[in-house]
């Protein structure tokens, strides 16, 4: 709840936000190996995004 309140306060104090589009998920792969590779690469990308948010929030670095 604390994180949500920080966002609310930021916006209510006049802060600007930018919502980015969510890309369409892929469906239908040539093989199970390709499906697993796609899943694995998606997990790596999502983890990097999560860590990016963590760095911005905790350390204020925005790396």
C-alpha positions as CSV (number, residue, x, y, z in Angstrom):
1,X,0.0,0.0,0.0
2,X,2.9,2.4,0.7
3,X,4.2,2.2,-2.8
4,X,0.7,2.9,-4.2
5,X,0.5,6.0,-2.0
6,X,3.8,7.2,-3.3
7,X,2.5,7.0,-6.8
8,X,-0.8,8.7,-5.9
9,X,1.1,11.5,-4.1
10,X,3.4,12.0,-7.1
11,X,0.5,12.2,-9.5
12,X,-1.6,14.4,-7.3
13,X,1.3,16.8,-6.8
14,X,1.4,17.3,-10.6
15,X,3.9,14.6,-11.6
16,X,3.5,13.3,-15.1
17,X,3.4,9.6,-16.0
18,X,3.7,7.9,-19.3
19,X,1.9,4.6,-19.8
20,X,3.6,2.4,-22.4
21,X,1.7,-0.1,-24.6
22,X,1.9,-3.8,-23.8
23,X,3.1,-5.7,-26.9
24,X,0.9,-8.6,-28.1
25,X,1.9,-12.0,-26.9
26,X,3.3,-14.4,-29.4
27,X,1.3,-17.6,-30.0
28,X,2.1,-20.5,-32.2
29,X,5.7,-21.7,-32.4
30,X,7.5,-24.0,-34.8
31,X,8.5,-26.3,-32.0
32,X,8.4,-26.8,-28.2
33,X,12.1,-25.7,-28.1
34,X,11.2,-22.4,-29.8
35,X,8.3,-21.9,-27.3
36,X,10.6,-22.5,-24.4
37,X,13.3,-20.2,-25.8
38,X,10.7,-17.5,-26.3
39,X,9.4,-17.9,-22.7
40,X,13.0,-17.9,-21.3
41,X,13.8,-14.7,-23.2
42,X,10.6,-13.0,-22.0
43,X,11.4,-13.9,-18.4
44,X,14.9,-12.3,-18.8
45,X,13.4,-9.1,-20.2
46,X,10.7,-9.0,-17.5
47,X,13.3,-9.5,-14.7
48,X,15.4,-6.6,-16.1
49,X,12.3,-4.4,-16.1
50,X,11.5,-5.4,-12.5
51,X,15.1,-4.7,-11.4
52,X,14.9,-1.3,-13.2
53,X,11.9,-0.4,-11.2
54,X,13.6,-1.6,-8.0
55,X,16.7,0.5,-8.7
56,X,14.6,3.6,-9.4
57,X,12.4,3.1,-6.3
58,X,15.1,2.1,-3.7
59,X,18.2,3.9,-4.8
60,X,16.7,6.6,-7.0
61,X,19.2,5.9,-9.7
62,X,17.0,4.9,-12.6
63,X,19.6,2.7,-14.2
